[in-house]
């Protein structure tokens, strides 16, 4: 059984998105507009993968994501317990473009921005991610335990190098 990632705002409608940036005309990075970074979390109550999927959209157009990225917010040793190897754990911590989700010509730029934000930012956003992760998991009825990671979601299986049957 597959457990989808669910947008945070679907469970907490008073919190529509977590971060928006406005790009001014003349920016060498992205075209002008307002970009929303929408957080999604794994809906498997038994999974403690401690990562977020971030879908970047321009304006309010949810039908055309610019980027879909995953980011693990713990240290790599946490993920080494359930990934196939150390490199996969480091990949999670660095953030990556989700290979099974829509991407655009701007996906790499969005990922670079995410990496810059979590490595040089004021840490309030990534601290908020942690808080929202545990709040989201608690809303599923079985809060994450904080013990050894269990990642029975599809991505956890992929990182362990297992063949995944997506029913």
Secondary structure, 3 states (H helix, E strand, C coil): CCCCEEEHHHHCCCCCCCEEEEECCCCCCCCCEEEEEEEEEECCCCCCCCEEEEEEEECCCCCCCCEEEEEECCCHHHHHCCCCCHHHHHHHHHCEECCCCCCCCCHHHHHHHHHHHHHHCCCHHHHHHHHHHHHHHHHCCCCCCCCCCCCCCHHHHHHCCCCCCCC
